[in-house]
Amino acid sequence: MIKLLCNARLADGRTVDVRVADGFIESVRASVVEQADPADPADPAEVEVEDLSGWLLLPAMAEPHAHLDKALTAEEVPNPQGDLRGAINAWVTAAAAGVFTYESTVERAAAAMELLLVHGVTAVRTHVNVLSTNGTTSLRAVKEAALRFDGMLDVQTVALTSSPMTGADAKENRAALDAAVEEGVDLVGGCPHLDPDGAGLIRHALAVASDAGIGVDLHVDEMLDPSILTLRDYARQVIDTGFTGPVAAGHCVTLGMQPPSVQLEVASLVAEAGIAVFPLPQTNLFLQGRDNATATPRGLTAVAALQEAGALVAAGADNVQDPFNLVGRSDPLETAALMVMAGHQLPDTAFDMVSNNVRKAIGLPEVHIRPGDPADLVAIDAPSVRAAIADAPMSRRVFRRGVLVASADQQSEIHGRGRNGS
Ligand SMILES: [Zn+2]
């Protein structure tokens, strides 16, 4: 099957026709409307043509850190306290009360996946609660939801463990992780900053992942207390053990609370360890800093130091409309906008952080709209990357391996005339 995406505007301003064969980009040529000779006799009749009408064509976006088992529960699980502890307590209480069923988790996860897909996301990594109380129920529910999007949306799962994962009381939580690994997950998760022995949790996570031949993706230092810096332990252990699987760290808030010299020292270790770091501005801005009435910190990690050290930084949305984040649109362009506003990134860099940097971090081939790249693309009715981030228009076409998998159209109209209009 050959597909021609014609009249596509690239980020550099060129208008091109992108020819896709067997899911990969075969050629990128100046659009026929700009060519002296518009005829292309080589095109067979069976070429399927999609006219993008000058819309901006970009690499499809990807979400590196979601919680699809929790998504869309803001009404069912209120968090009036508004901080991380309040969110965790609200969730645990609701779960113990039987608020969530397997079926409802499947439906919510599927709804969240659909939202991601229609916004232009073709790959998502989601953490899934793996607790002694729910076993593998949430994990199986998310995997069942993912089946509905097979071939459209890549879904990676991370076993998000409950603390303690170390000490005498860790037995049940460790057993829950073992059951999840047995069931099948892509990565081992966990929260070392919430554990009595953060370094011990990291050691255990790396050992379990190493035995299973999978990766590690931890929630790291999601707090403002600068005396907690498990990211350093994580990086050192990855280096010292020679762990070869994929490694990632979400949040890393306390790195942003360190003096510049410590930020650079730890960022260099992170780069050496090959740990991808995911700032998660939505939840960081929502949950962090509520006790700081003056000069309220943003709760973002030290993005500039990580970039300077050469670490891979990609950005995610984390929670969407649940007790950990009451709002959120499942749109990486919202994340990119926050990386511009709160993370002080240039728009093009911010877009890379929600597209190719994520793909690199989660083990997918990058897309640069050149021959040989997978045709995982999103077309947006916007004149530039900056404008796409600013307006986030909902006129989009989403292609997965060249196949149109989602579309949305936004319409607006001004009715009537102003008083001085004619
Ligand atoms: Zn998270």
Residues whose N, C-alpha, C, O or C-beta is under 5 A from the ligand:
A	BS01	ZN	D318
